[in-house]
Amino acid sequence: MKKDVRNDRLSRLRKALWAKDLDAVLITCPENRFYLSGFLAEDVGLNESAGCLLVTRSENLLLTDGRYVEQARAQAPSFHVLLYKRGLPSLVARLFKELDIKRCGYEPAFLSCSVFKKIKKAVYPAVFTEFGDLVFRMRAIKDDQEIGKIKRAQQLAEGVFEEVTGKLKAGMSEKEIAFEILHGLYMEADGPSFSPIVASGPNSALPHAVPTDRRIGKGEPVIIDMGARFEGYCSDMTRTLFLGEPEPFFKKIYKVVKEAQEAAQRFIRAGVSGRQADLSARQVIGNYGFESYFCHGLGHGVGIAIHEPPALSYRNRKRLKSQMVVTVEPGIYVPGRGGVRLENMAVVAENGIEIITSEKWYYDFEP
């Protein structure tokens, strides 16, 4: 990522500081941290962060511990890296005094109550206030370089998918397939963008099933949902496969899901809302009497995070914009029997979408 691109992002952030009458903002969302600084580190858990950014009206500060100092200095050259030895609240309190910070924004969804209380107490009488979703809105619209990285992540994922599916045979377990996917993603890409889903037979009725020891039988659905990570950006794809001839019921719901996906892909463009996009597929599934078995939204944004704005959901009335990257993934899930999901990624444009995912691994069942 070119340095001036991140400088432009930081300039937008600083304009928001002036507009909100803030002296600084504390960035604790890992994806926002990378987007603004280039520091690509993973948080181990909610209470074990790799660090945060403190952006003032004139300073770029990256606060971290001894495990990440060298990485932070190498990846975030525009930021002054500071080490906290006595914990984040203590360092933040010192910086508030040194930089005369009286009002600071924070990201409430990415700061635990425990840490928030400690920081708030340490910086008193300075004021902590919710910053809003500016950085998330910035991230939702990708530049050409970001889209290029997402496309590359998808190409790498498809290479792994093709290799793994070429080895599939009845009797393999879901865990064995998931292992092959993970091995391929670590060998060919920067690893997985999320833990792969491999769900067969009745397990395919669970949208976010976890791979089990269940062995695949002939003719039953096998949902594989996977993605690669490349230089900090994610891909996401799903195909439903059959090893042998499926029963008529699964042929039927497969055709319905495919028709719903195609209808949505023709409909989506800049200017339509997330709700309208969702309805374009949901109406098709409803026309066949399966609406109650489509239990999630049509799709989501993809970028630095595997799930990020915008949501293609009946709850989202915000309009899509050009250069957003979204998934289109209708599904039908029948408890006790199984399900079908098909997922593509696409770039939103003024007159439609550019589908990033290869149009491979589809079935054309006879009527």
C-alpha positions as CSV (number, residue, x, y, z in Angstrom):
1,M,0.0,0.0,0.0
2,K,1.5,3.3,-1.0
3,K,2.3,5.7,1.9
4,D,0.2,8.5,0.5
5,V,-2.9,6.4,0.4
6,R,-2.7,5.9,4.2
7,N,-1.9,9.6,4.6
8,D,-5.1,10.4,2.7
9,R,-7.0,8.2,5.1
10,L,-5.4,9.8,8.1
11,S,-6.3,13.2,6.7
12,R,-10.0,12.3,6.5
13,L,-9.7,11.0,10.1
14,R,-8.3,14.3,11.3
15,K,-11.0,16.3,9.6
16,A,-13.4,14.3,11.6
17,L,-11.5,15.1,14.8
18,W,-11.9,18.8,14.1
19,A,-15.6,18.4,13.2
20,K,-16.3,16.5,16.4
21,D,-14.2,18.8,18.5
22,L,-11.9,15.9,19.5
23,D,-8.2,16.1,20.3
24,A,-7.6,12.5,19.4
25,V,-9.1,9.1,18.7
26,L,-8.1,5.7,20.0
27,I,-8.3,3.0,17.3
28,T,-8.7,-0.5,18.8
29,C,-10.4,-2.4,16.0
30,P,-7.6,-4.6,14.5
31,E,-8.8,-4.1,10.9
32,N,-9.0,-0.3,11.3
33,R,-5.6,-0.4,12.9
34,F,-4.2,-2.1,9.8
35,Y,-6.2,0.1,7.3
36,L,-4.8,3.3,8.8
37,S,-1.2,2.2,9.7
38,G,-0.2,-0.9,7.8
39,F,0.5,-2.8,11.0
40,L,-0.6,-6.3,10.2
41,A,-0.9,-8.3,13.5
42,E,-3.6,-10.5,14.8
43,D,-5.2,-10.0,18.2
44,V,-5.0,-13.3,20.2
45,G,-8.3,-12.6,21.9
46,L,-10.6,-9.9,23.3
47,N,-8.3,-9.2,26.3
48,E,-5.0,-9.8,24.5
49,S,-4.5,-7.1,21.8
50,A,-1.5,-6.6,19.6
51,G,-1.9,-2.8,20.1
52,C,-3.8,0.3,19.2
53,L,-3.4,3.6,17.4
54,L,-3.7,7.0,19.1
55,V,-4.2,9.6,16.3
56,T,-4.2,13.2,17.4
57,R,-4.6,16.3,15.3
58,S,-0.9,16.2,14.6
59,E,0.6,12.9,15.8
60,N,0.4,9.3,14.6
61,L,1.2,6.9,17.5
62,L,1.1,3.1,17.6
63,L,1.0,1.7,21.1
64,T,2.0,-2.0,21.6
65,D,4.0,-4.4,23.8
66,G,7.3,-6.0,23.4
67,R,6.1,-8.9,21.2
68,Y,5.2,-6.6,18.4
69,V,7.6,-3.6,18.5
70,E,9.8,-4.6,15.6
71,Q,6.9,-5.7,13.4
72,A,5.1,-2.4,14.1
73,R,8.2,-0.3,13.2
74,A,8.7,-2.2,10.0
75,Q,5.0,-2.2,8.8
76,A,3.9,1.2,10.0
77,P,6.7,3.7,9.1
78,S,4.3,6.7,9.4
79,F,3.7,6.0,13.0
80,H,5.8,6.5,16.1
81,V,5.8,3.2,17.9
82,L,5.6,3.3,21.7
83,L,6.0,0.4,24.0
84,Y,3.8,-0.1,27.0
85,K,5.4,-2.0,29.9
86,R,2.8,-1.3,32.6
87,G,-0.2,-1.8,30.4
88,L,-2.2,0.3,27.9
89,P,-4.1,2.5,30.4
90,S,-0.9,3.7,32.1
91,L,0.7,4.7,28.7
92,V,-2.5,6.4,27.5
93,A,-2.7,8.4,30.7
94,R,0.8,9.6,30.2
95,L,0.2,10.6,26.6
96,F,-3.0,12.4,27.5
97,K,-0.9,14.6,29.8
98,E,2.0,15.1,27.5
99,L,-0.1,15.9,24.5
100,D,-2.8,17.9,26.4
101,I,-5.6,15.6,25.2
102,K,-8.9,16.6,26.8
103,R,-11.4,14.9,24.5
104,C,-10.8,11.6,22.8
105,G,-12.9,9.3,20.7
106,Y,-12.9,5.5,21.0
107,E,-14.5,2.5,19.2
108,P,-16.9,1.0,21.7
109,A,-17.4,-2.3,19.9
110,F,-13.7,-3.0,20.1
111,L,-12.8,-2.0,23.6
112,S,-13.7,-4.3,26.5
113,C,-15.6,-2.8,29.4
114,S,-12.7,-3.7,31.7
115,V,-10.1,-1.8,29.6
116,F,-12.5,1.1,29.0
117,K,-13.1,1.6,32.7
118,K,-9.3,1.5,33.5
119,I,-8.5,4.0,30.7
120,K,-11.4,6.3,31.7
121,K,-10.2,6.3,35.3
122,A,-6.6,6.8,34.3
123,V,-7.2,9.8,32.0
124,Y,-9.8,11.6,34.2
125,P,-10.8,14.4,33.9
126,A,-10.3,14.0,30.1
127,V,-13.5,12.9,28.3
128,F,-13.9,9.7,26.4
129,T,-16.7,9.7,23.8
130,E,-17.9,7.3,21.1
131,F,-16.2,8.1,17.8
132,G,-18.7,6.7,15.2
133,D,-18.3,4.5,12.2
134,L,-16.2,6.8,9.9
135,V,-13.4,4.3,9.4
136,F,-15.8,1.5,8.7
137,R,-17.5,3.6,6.1
138,M,-14.2,4.4,4.5
139,R,-13.2,0.8,4.4
140,A,-16.5,-0.2,2.7
141,I,-15.5,1.5,-0.5
142,K,-12.3,-0.1,-1.9
143,D,-9.6,1.5,-4.0
144,D,-8.3,-0.3,-7.1
145,Q,-5.3,-1.7,-5.2
146,E,-7.5,-3.2,-2.5
147,I,-9.8,-4.7,-5.1
148,G,-6.7,-6.2,-6.8
149,K,-5.6,-7.8,-3.5
150,I,-9.1,-9.3,-3.0
151,K,-9.1,-10.7,-6.5
152,R,-5.7,-12.2,-5.9
153,A,-6.9,-13.8,-2.7
154,Q,-9.8,-15.3,-4.6
155,Q,-7.6,-16.7,-7.3
156,L,-5.4,-18.4,-4.7
157,A,-8.5,-19.8,-3.0
158,E,-9.9,-21.2,-6.2
159,G,-6.6,-22.9,-6.9
160,V,-6.7,-24.6,-3.6
161,F,-10.4,-25.4,-4.0
162,E,-9.8,-27.1,-7.4
163,E,-6.9,-29.1,-6.0
164,V,-8.9,-30.3,-2.9
165,T,-12.1,-31.1,-4.8
166,G,-10.1,-33.1,-7.2
167,K,-9.3,-35.4,-4.3
168,L,-12.8,-35.7,-2.9
169,K,-14.3,-39.2,-2.6
170,A,-17.0,-40.8,-0.6
171,G,-15.8,-41.9,2.8
172,M,-13.6,-38.9,3.5
173,S,-14.5,-37.1,6.7
174,E,-15.4,-33.4,6.9
175,K,-12.3,-32.8,9.1
176,E,-10.0,-34.5,6.5
177,I,-11.3,-32.1,3.8
178,A,-11.0,-29.1,6.0
179,F,-7.4,-30.1,6.8
180,E,-6.6,-30.3,3.1
181,I,-8.1,-26.8,2.5
182,L,-6.1,-25.3,5.4
183,H,-2.9,-27.0,4.2
184,G,-3.4,-25.6,0.7
185,L,-4.2,-22.1,1.9
186,Y,-1.1,-21.9,4.1
187,M,1.0,-23.2,1.2
188,E,-0.4,-21.0,-1.6
189,A,-1.7,-17.9,0.2
190,D,-1.2,-16.2,3.5
191,G,-3.5,-18.6,5.2
192,P,-7.3,-18.8,5.5
193,S,-9.5,-15.8,5.8
194,F,-11.7,-17.8,8.2
195,S,-12.0,-21.4,9.4
196,P,-13.4,-23.4,6.5
197,I,-16.8,-24.8,6.6
198,V,-17.2,-28.4,5.4
199,A,-20.8,-29.7,6.0
200,S,-22.2,-32.9,4.5
201,G,-25.5,-34.6,4.6
202,P,-27.8,-33.4,7.4
203,N,-24.9,-31.2,8.6
204,S,-25.3,-29.0,5.5
205,A,-28.5,-27.7,7.1
206,L,-26.3,-25.8,9.5
207,P,-25.2,-22.5,7.8
208,H,-22.0,-22.2,9.9
209,A,-21.4,-25.9,10.6
210,V,-18.0,-26.9,12.1
211,P,-16.3,-29.8,10.4
212,T,-16.8,-33.1,12.2
213,D,-15.7,-36.7,11.9
214,R,-18.8,-37.5,9.7
215,R,-17.9,-39.3,6.5
216,I,-19.4,-38.2,3.2
217,G,-21.9,-40.4,1.5
218,K,-22.6,-40.7,-2.2
219,G,-25.2,-38.4,-3.6
220,E,-25.5,-36.1,-0.5
221,P,-24.8,-32.4,-0.5
222,V,-21.4,-31.2,0.7
223,I,-21.2,-27.5,1.4
224,I,-17.6,-26.1,1.3
225,D,-17.3,-22.4,2.4
226,M,-13.7,-21.1,2.3
227,G,-11.5,-18.2,1.6
228,A,-7.9,-17.1,1.4
229,R,-6.0,-14.2,2.8
230,F,-3.5,-12.1,0.7
231,E,-1.5,-9.1,2.0
232,G,-4.2,-8.4,4.6
233,Y,-7.3,-8.9,2.4
234,C,-9.8,-11.7,2.3
235,S,-11.8,-13.8,-0.1
236,D,-14.9,-15.8,0.4
237,M,-16.6,-18.5,-1.7
238,T,-19.1,-21.3,-1.3
239,R,-20.0,-24.2,-3.5
240,T,-22.3,-27.2,-2.8
241,L,-21.0,-30.4,-4.3
242,F,-22.4,-33.9,-4.8
243,L,-20.4,-37.1,-5.1
244,G,-22.7,-39.0,-7.3
245,E,-26.3,-38.4,-8.3
246,P,-28.3,-36.4,-5.7
247,E,-31.9,-37.2,-4.9
248,P,-34.6,-35.1,-6.7
249,F,-35.2,-33.0,-3.5
250,F,-31.6,-31.7,-3.5
251,K,-31.7,-31.1,-7.3
252,K,-34.8,-29.0,-6.7
253,I,-33.4,-26.8,-3.9
254,Y,-30.1,-26.5,-5.7
255,K,-31.8,-25.1,-8.8
256,V,-33.9,-22.7,-6.7
257,V,-30.7,-21.4,-4.9
258,K,-28.9,-21.0,-8.2
259,E,-31.9,-19.1,-9.7
260,A,-32.0,-16.8,-6.7
261,Q,-28.3,-16.1,-6.9
262,E,-28.5,-15.3,-10.6
263,A,-31.5,-13.0,-10.1
264,A,-29.7,-11.1,-7.3
265,Q,-26.6,-10.8,-9.5
266,R,-28.6,-9.2,-12.3
267,F,-30.3,-6.8,-9.9
268,I,-27.5,-5.5,-7.7
269,R,-25.9,-2.2,-8.6
270,A,-24.9,1.1,-7.0
271,G,-28.0,2.9,-5.6
272,V,-30.0,-0.2,-4.5
273,S,-30.2,-0.8,-0.8
274,G,-29.0,-3.8,1.1
275,R,-32.6,-4.6,1.8
276,Q,-33.6,-4.5,-1.8
277,A,-30.6,-6.7,-2.8
278,D,-31.7,-9.3,-0.2
279,L,-35.3,-9.2,-1.4
280,S,-34.2,-9.8,-5.0
281,A,-33.1,-13.3,-4.0
282,R,-35.5,-13.9,-1.2
283,Q,-38.5,-13.4,-3.4
284,V,-37.3,-16.1,-5.8
285,I,-36.8,-18.6,-2.9
286,G,-40.2,-17.6,-1.5
287,N,-41.9,-18.2,-4.9
288,Y,-40.9,-21.9,-4.6
289,G,-42.2,-22.1,-1.0
290,F,-38.7,-22.2,0.7
291,E,-38.5,-18.7,2.2
292,S,-38.6,-20.0,5.8
293,Y,-35.5,-22.1,5.0
294,F,-33.4,-19.1,3.9
295,C,-32.3,-18.0,7.4
296,H,-29.6,-15.4,6.9
297,G,-29.0,-12.3,4.8
298,L,-28.0,-12.5,1.2
299,G,-24.5,-11.3,1.7
300,H,-21.9,-9.0,3.4
301,G,-19.0,-6.8,2.6
302,V,-15.5,-8.4,2.3
303,G,-12.2,-6.7,2.7
304,I,-9.7,-6.6,5.5
305,A,-12.3,-8.5,7.5
306,I,-14.3,-11.4,6.2
307,H,-17.5,-9.8,7.4
308,E,-17.7,-6.0,7.1
309,P,-20.1,-3.4,5.8
310,P,-22.2,-3.3,3.8
311,A,-24.8,-5.9,4.8
312,L,-27.1,-7.3,2.1
313,S,-29.9,-7.8,4.6
314,Y,-33.5,-6.9,5.0
315,R,-32.4,-4.7,8.0
316,N,-30.1,-2.5,5.9
317,R,-31.8,0.3,4.1
318,K,-28.5,2.0,3.2
319,R,-27.6,2.2,-0.5
320,L,-24.7,0.4,-2.1
321,K,-22.0,2.4,-3.7
322,S,-19.5,1.8,-6.5
323,Q,-16.3,0.0,-5.4
324,M,-17.9,-1.9,-2.6
325,V,-17.1,-5.6,-2.5
326,V,-19.9,-7.9,-1.5
327,T,-20.9,-11.6,-1.4
328,V,-24.1,-13.0,-3.0
329,E,-24.9,-16.2,-1.1
330,P,-28.5,-17.4,-0.9
331,G,-29.1,-20.7,0.7
332,I,-31.8,-23.2,1.6
333,Y,-31.4,-25.2,4.8
334,V,-33.8,-28.0,5.7
335,P,-33.3,-29.3,9.3
336,G,-32.7,-33.0,9.4
337,R,-32.1,-33.3,5.6
338,G,-29.5,-30.9,4.4
339,G,-29.0,-27.7,2.6
340,V,-27.5,-25.8,-0.4
341,R,-25.6,-22.6,-0.5
342,L,-23.8,-20.9,-3.4
343,E,-21.6,-17.8,-2.9
344,N,-19.8,-15.4,-5.2
345,M,-18.0,-12.2,-4.5
346,A,-18.6,-9.2,-6.6
347,V,-17.6,-5.5,-7.0
348,V,-20.5,-3.1,-7.1
349,A,-20.6,-0.7,-10.1
350,E,-23.0,2.0,-11.4
351,N,-24.6,-0.4,-13.9
352,G,-24.3,-3.7,-12.2
353,I,-21.6,-5.9,-10.6
354,E,-18.3,-7.5,-11.6
355,I,-18.3,-11.0,-10.3
356,I,-14.9,-11.9,-8.9
357,T,-15.6,-15.6,-8.4
358,S,-15.1,-18.0,-11.2
359,E,-18.3,-19.4,-12.7
360,K,-17.0,-22.9,-12.1
361,W,-18.2,-25.8,-9.9
362,Y,-21.9,-25.3,-10.7
363,Y,-24.4,-28.0,-11.8
364,D,-27.1,-27.7,-14.4
365,F,-29.6,-30.3,-13.4
366,E,-32.3,-31.2,-15.9
367,P,-35.9,-30.0,-15.1
